[in-house]
Amino acid sequence: MSGRIDLPRLHDALDAQRRARALSWRQLAEEAGVSPSLLSRMSNGQRPDLDGFIALVQWLGTPAEEFMSRPGDEPGVAPPAHGPTPELETQLAMLLRARDDLPEADKEYLLEIVGATMRRIKHDGRADDSGTIGSRVADADGSGNPDSGR
């Protein structure tokens, strides 16, 4: 694979999360399970090793693909989607499963609610076959309000 780590994007995400949680770089390193020197090297433009990269994106709770660039991608800019976008339900499931502040039973309950909601949206015709929610369907009376005919 010819992709590379978008180091500025990763470093910026780590810094934003660090600031939001009022952590020092040393505390971030300890929580993420990496050495402080790894973070120092990254701030000087050196890429982390694979294990360090994995630990950092797991600490962020963000898919690794968010920090990958491909030849021709502009540095520091999110790469365009390569391949199909996952369904909303899949994206929400990934986000929920990455949370460590919710008990497993609560995650499952929320996933059931998301699944039921998505089935309802699809049944009502407010989502296309890929699970994308849109306003393609006009209501029965033509008012533009999908709930007016109920």
ZIPE-V497938 format. One record per pair of residues at least 24 apart in sequence whose ideal C-beta (glycine too) atoms are under 8 Angstrom apart, sorted by sequence separation. I is the first residue (numbers start at 1). J is the second residue. D is the distance in whole Angstrom. If there is no record, write none. Layout:
((I,J,D) (I,J,D))
This chain:
((32,56,6) (14,39,7) (89,114,6) (32,58,8) (33,59,8) (89,115,6) (32,59,4) (31,59,6) (89,118,5) (88,118,7) (11,42,6) (28,59,7) (63,94,7) (87,118,8) (10,42,7) (11,43,7) (61,95,8) (7,42,7) (61,98,4) (7,45,7) (61,99,7) (7,47,6) (90,131,8) (5,47,5) (14,56,6) (17,59,8) (89,131,6) (4,47,8) (5,48,7) (10,53,8) (17,60,6) (87,130,6) (88,131,5) (87,131,3) (88,132,7) (85,130,8) (87,132,8) (88,133,7) (10,56,7) (14,60,7) (84,130,8) (10,57,8) (13,60,6) (5,53,6) (13,62,7) (13,66,8) (13,67,7) (9,66,7) (10,67,4) (9,67,5) (6,67,5) (5,67,6) (6,68,7) (5,68,7) (6,69,4) (4,68,7) (5,69,8) (12,76,8) (3,68,5) (4,69,5) (3,69,6) (4,70,8) (3,70,5) (6,73,8) (8,75,6) (9,76,6) (2,70,7) (8,76,5) (2,71,6) (6,75,7) (9,78,7) (6,76,7) (6,79,8))
